[in-house]
Structure formats: structure tokens, C-alpha cells
């Protein structure tokens, strides 16, 4: 009975936020939410095993049914975050997509289970419920929904490990991996995929470099502008996507030699490597402006880049790098500060890329290109060519 109570509460929450317009649609949603209840009655063991999956699927499907206005949908897929600033950035992005694509229903999903769980728990004081892409895709195929066209837009920066997961979500959906979808529907639905921000080594990298320079040229005239991306560890450098950070730095330096691009996880491109390139270029003092090169300014931006973590520094001894050459337990801000640069809260530029309209428009450009292009051949990855 507790499961039934949870489902009713979940449905009530959806109704309150969505404002269902008609009794007929409300009855349709009720039927969908009640589906797992049959499992509770008939097979107690299965409910104990699949409880959360069934409950989450019911909530997401009810949300989609209540908000469906068109026969086409766009699913934005982000890695995720637990920060309120990130939530606001995602809300801002959804609104921008609704304006740019008025004939599509817009939804947003997290691909990180950790971020989903921690956001739901209110890790940073604000609670948000996000769900993984399979729940949304299954909801899009539900009776009473069945969108004719589904566009999945990756909100990743580089076409690396996380982008591969997005591709695999689409493949599993298209191939009915769990065998619980309508094959006749899957045979007719049009699937399309919008690629990450820096998908193309030439067009995307150069466009993003231009837009970033337009935004931050006045800062580069005053000192160093260091962008902090995430990056993939070498063993997870899918499609060798890490090279995009190097390519972006090269493209930015065509505008001003004071631009640098480092990462949290890319081997030989940590903050220590950024500093080595700065000193090799003769930049041994002055202001250092820090900026996240991530879709949102979340945990990495607030802590790894602009935080006050300073545990690695020891007076009289300096830093102790790890075996990979990175200085752990010290933020970028404190690292450059100890090295004698002017780097403090006033030189931290705390904006995720989705908060910058001209950069966000590059993702939206990829969405439009996906819509205008051929349907996705989901048996093959839509991976970069170089």
C-alpha cells in the first residue's frame, strides 16, 4: 500500500505543477501512474526489486503526458549538478529552447546517477528532481504520447565519454533493449541527435573561440584568462576528444596570447601544465581570470576552480604534486595566488557556458542542424571524424 501512496503523491505533485487542462487528460495520466500498482498486487517480489524504477517511470510519464502539446519533442541531456546556479542555468536553457523551437515540447535530463540522487536530496540546500534519459525516452513512447519525432541534444562540451553514454541511450531505446516498448511505434518514430558544443575540430572550435573572445577580450587585455574544462582521464578519452581543449586554446590565442585552456582530468593539461605554458610564454605575474569551460558552474567551478581549498600548500615548502604532476587539494584560485599572481574572488568569472547566450546558441545551432538533417542511423555512433 505504501507504493500506491507514493504513486498518488507523485501524481498529485505533477498535477499541481503542470496544471492539467482537461479531465480526459487527467484520467489518461491516472491510468499510466497506476500501471506499477498492478505489479504491487500480482508480484510482490518484483516490486521489491523494481520499486524505484517503476515509480520513477510513472512520475516521468505522467509529467510528459500532462505537458504534451506537440507531436515532436527535444530532450536535453546534461551530466547534471546539485548547485542552484546550475538549476537556474538549465531553466534558462529550457526557456530559450521553447522560444527557439516553438513546435517542440522541451524536456531536460541528467545522465549522472550521483547528480540525480544528490539533487533530489538537496545537497546544496535546494531540492530538484531530475531523471535519467531512459525514463524520458520510454515516456515519449508511452500510449497516449508517442511523439513522431524525438531530438536528443547532448549538452556536453566535448564528444567524449559522457557523449558516448548519450548515444548508447538512443541505441537502447531504438532497439527496444528491454523489450517493453511498441516495436511498431519504434519502426516509425524519427530519431535525431544534436552533437556536443565542440564536436567539429574546425567549425565548432573556431566559432566558440570567436564568441569567447567577443565576451572576454577586455579581460585578456588586462591579464591571463584561464578556462577550466573537465576533460577525460586518458583511459576514458573516448574519440580522443580531449584534443578539443588544446585546439580551443590554439584558436583563442590567435586573438590574444593571454588565453589558456586547462582541465580537471586531462593528463598533461592540469592547472600545473597551464602555469608551465604561461611561464614559457613569459607570463610570470599579473591578473589571472578564471572561467569554467563547462555547461554549468557547479561543483568543479565553485570548488576546484574558485574555492578556498588550500591543503596542498605548505609554508616554506610550497606544493607537492602527485605522480601525474597535478597539485591536488588546492583550487586554481589558491594555486595561482600562491605563485604570486593576482587571483582572487574578484578575478573569478563564475558563469557556466549555458548562461552565455552566444555560446548556448552554438548548442542550439547543433539542434537545428539535427532537425534539418537526416534521421539518426542509430546502429552507428554519431562520432567526430577527428
Phi, psi and omega in degrees: 000332179298324181296320179297320180298317179299319182293320179295318179297318180297317180296321180298320180295319179297317181297320181295319182280329186268331181065072182298138187273339185218154178294326181296316180293324179298317179295324180295318179294319181302320180297319181293314182295330183280349184305314180295339180300325178300324179292321180301319184285319190269333188212086185298321182299317182294323179297318180298328180277319188251016187309302185294319180301312181297319182292315180295319179298321179296318180296312182295316180297318178298321179296316180295315180300319184290334185256355184296122178235340184231176179259011178226147182224149172242125176252114176274129182242112176251159175296314176122171179194167177242008184267143180298323178300322178292317177303316180296321179295320178293319177299317179298321180291317177301315179298319179296320179292322178298323179288317184283332183232070187294345181263011180237145168275135187248131177224158180229140184229153171259141175262347182267118178297324180297314180294321179300311183292318182287327176294320179293332179274356179069046185306321181250028173096350179234128182263131175222142178253112175242159182225158183289154183308321181302326179296318181291315181297318177297321179295323179296336181262002185290155174303134181089353177242278176041070176301143179282330180225132178234123176249122176258120181250117175288129175260020175286158179275313179245156179276068184247220186301312183292326177294324177299322178296321178299315178301316182293327175300316181294317180300314181298320179295310184296328182264009178050056188304324181267356177068022184245012179250167182279109182298326180293326176291314181299333180287342184246339183292142177265123180249135179223154184230124174268130189276167181296172184303310184255047181297310186264131184295336181257291187300309184290314181299314181292322179293314180295321178299317179298314183293321178294320178294321177301325181280324193236017179298326179292329177286319179296334177287341182263338183175200180281139171245110182252117178268137179248109174267180179270299181080162176248141171302155185308319183289347179243021183281068182302135181060013183054043187288340180303334182300339180300327179293318177295317179296322180293319177300316179298319179293320179293323183288349172290335176271318182200131182291356181273001178270137176220151180229116176240185183215173174272325191237352183279122179303136179067019174218039174278182179297329177296323178287325176298315179298319179298320178291325178296311182294325177297332178271004178086011180266093184247002178201180178101186182284144172235112177269134182248139183214131176292134172255059180224160184300328179226161174264091183247224185299316180296318180292316182287326185253298184296327181265301189254012183280182182256010180299125188218024189291339184280338184282135177228120181306132180088342181241335180083217183263155174239097180293153175278185184294342178268356179093003180268148174263103182279165174059027175216126181289163176301318182301309182290327179299306181291329177298313179295333180277004173097007179272159173276096184219112185208190182302331182283344179254007174272124179258097195271060182235127170287157185296331178290343177278351181258107186307321183288330176281319177302327181295338177290318174300317181294327175298319178295325177296315180295322178296323177294317180297319182283342185272190180283154175303150183293129172274091193286356175283347180234150179284144173267075186258160180291157183273340179208000000 
